[in-house]
């Protein structure tokens, strides 16, 4: 069966996609058929998802910028203590150290963490001496 406007076959079932025509009409056409100016809504009944604005921004930003944006309303950032570039870098380094600590605690490698971060509280509690590379 063909539509009267553009000779596009009307189909149903698997192997079809739902499209929005340039003038706004919605049609189901075979998957291999391309109509200029149309937008695909679903393929074989599965909706085609487009990334949201937030996902696009996150993909555009570096991990540091994305994390700072995500935590912009945290009490630490709202205090104003981290408003400078150096402050944001220090906050980011603290975040990375915390991620490393969580991973070291999970895997049981706190000695390696203490060697990597000799000024951390964990290293101080373990009496780590970075110059000698051993505990007291």
N, C-alpha and C positions, 0 to 999 in steps of 0.2 A: 504494500500500500504506500503510495507517495502523496506528499502534501502538494497542494496546488501552487504554493509560492515559489519554492526553490528546488523542487524535485529531490527532497531529502526523504529517504525511506523511514517510515515509522516502525520501530522495532520494540520488542520487549524481551526481558530475561537476560541471561548472561551474555557477555560480549557486547554490552551496550553501555553508553554513558549518557548522563543527563547534562545538557548544556543550556546556557542562556544565550539566546540569539542577540545580535547587536541592537535590535529594536525592542528587546525586553521579553519576547516570548520564550517559553521553556520547552525544549524538545528532547526526546530520547533518540539517539542515533547510534549506529555501530561504532565500536571503539576506534577502528582504523580510519574513520572519516573525519576530516578536518574542515571546519567551516570558518573562513576568515572573520575575525572580529568577535567570535563566540568565546564564552567562558565556561570551562568545565566545572560542573557542580558535584558530580559523583561518577564513579566508574564501577560497574557491576554492583550497584547499590551501596557502595562504600563512599561516604562523603570525602571529598578532596579538601583537606585542611590547609589553610594558609597560615603562616606564622603570624602571631599577634604582634602588635606594635612593641610590646615589652620584649618579646623574643627577638625581634629585629634589633632593638637597641642593645640587648645583651650580646648578640652576635657581633655587633659593631664595636662595642667597647672592649677594652682589654680586661682580663680577669680582675685586675686591681680596681679599675674604674667601675666595673660591674658590681664588685663587692661593696665598694664605697657608696655607690648609688643605692644598692639594696639596703644598706645599714644607715642610710642618711638620717633616719628618725630615731636611731638608738640613743639612749641617754648619753653615751660617751660623745657622740657627734653633736648632739643637741647642746651639750655643755659649752661648746665653742672653744674648747681646749685644743682641738685638732684642726682649726680653720686654715692654718698655713700649709704650704706644700710639704714642709719638713714634718709637721704634725701628722698629715695624712700618710706620709711615708712611714713614720714611726708606728702608726696604728696598723698599717698594712703588714709591716714586719712582725708586729705582735700577733696579728692574725695568723701569719704563716708559721710562727713559732708555736702557737697553740695547736694548729693542725698537725705539726710534726710531733708535738707532745702527745696528742690524742692517739696518733698512729703508733708511737713508741710504747705508750702504755698498753695499747691493744696487743701489740706483738711481743711485749716483754723485753724491749731493747732500750730501757731507760738509761743505761750506761752510755750507749752511743749518743743518745739525745743530750746527755750531760756533757759529753765531749764536744758535740757540735755547738752547744749553747752554754759556755762556761759561766756566763753571768746570770743564768736562769736560777730560779728558786730551787728547781730540782737538782741542779749541779751543786748548789750551796748546801742543800740538805744531805747530799751524798758525799760531801767533803771532797769534791773533785778538784784536783790540782792540774790545770791544763798545761803547765810548764813541764811537769814530770810525767803526765799522762797516766796517773794512777790515783788511787784513793789513799788517804792517810791511814 
